Amino acid sequence: MNDPAPTVRIRPATAADVDTLRDFNVAMAAETEGVALDRERVGRGVAMCLADPTKGFYLVAERDGAAIGQTMVTYEWSDWRAGTFFWIQSVYVRPEERGRGVFRALYDAVLAEARARGDVAGVRLYVHHDNTRAQAVYAALGMDAAEYRMFEVDFVLAR
């Protein structure tokens, strides 16, 4: 019988995590979308979020004191619901840790925080249309595909 994986600990990110979060974001973009992000810009973006809680917050997953995953949560006001949606973004789990409950622990922490705040109407995320593995994970956690398609004008990462 295999031993269970050691416990995953979830904690809020701090300024000391900027380099790790930057590196995870760069790795995630390369892996999931084939995009080479500017490391310096991403580092600034992470630091700005950590310094300004109105932008959102990061959670870090750790095992044995080492960062093994992350997610960022940003906010969207819904006038229809008179509440805020949490948007899960920048999800990354180290490849060797996938399938070991890391994202589930992050997701559960996001849901717990959303419920504790009392003004959160729901939790959303977007996923690249080709990332079927992630889509299967989200569905297995009880998330439903939304009825919306996303459109954008991107001034930074024009394709």
C-alpha positions, 0 to 999 in steps of 0.5 A, spaced: 500 500 500 502 506 498 503 511 503 498 517 503 502 524 500 504 528 506 499 534 508 498 540 503 498 547 507 495 553 504 497 560 506 496 567 504 502 569 500 507 574 502 512 579 499 517 574 500 514 569 495 514 574 489 520 570 485 516 564 486 509 566 484 513 570 478 516 563 476 510 559 477 506 564 473 511 564 467 511 556 467 504 556 467 503 560 461 509 557 457 506 550 459 498 551 458 498 557 452 505 556 449 506 564 451 513 566 453 511 572 459 516 577 460 519 575 467 520 582 470 513 585 468 510 578 471 514 580 477 512 587 478 505 584 477 505 579 482 508 585 487 503 590 485 497 585 487 501 583 494 501 590 495 494 592 494 489 587 497 483 591 492 487 587 486 486 580 489 490 575 493 495 569 492 494 563 496 501 558 496 500 551 497 506 548 501 509 541 502 514 540 507 515 547 507 516 548 500 512 552 495 508 547 490 503 550 488 499 557 487 493 561 485 491 568 485 484 570 486 481 577 483 474 580 484 468 582 479 462 586 482 456 583 480 450 588 480 445 582 478 447 578 485 449 585 489 455 581 490 462 579 488 465 573 484 472 571 486 475 569 480 481 564 480 487 565 476 494 564 475 493 556 477 500 552 478 502 546 481 509 543 480 508 537 475 511 532 480 505 534 485 499 534 480 494 529 482 496 529 489 491 534 492 494 540 491 489 544 487 483 541 491 487 544 497 487 551 494 480 550 491 477 548 498 481 554 501 478 559 496 471 556 497 472 557 505 474 564 504 469 566 499 464 563 504 467 566 510 466 573 507 459 573 506 458 578 500 461 573 495 456 571 490 460 565 487 467 563 484 469 563 477 475 561 473 477 561 466 481 556 462 484 555 455 480 551 451 485 546 449 487 545 457 482 539 457 486 536 463 484 542 467 477 542 465 476 535 467 479 537 474 474 543 475 468 539 473 470 533 478 470 539 483 463 540 482 464 546 477 460 547 471 462 550 465 459 557 464 454 559 459 459 565 457 464 566 452 470 570 453 472 576 448 478 581 450 482 586 447 489 585 450 494 591 450 500 587 452 500 580 450 497 581 443 497 575 439 
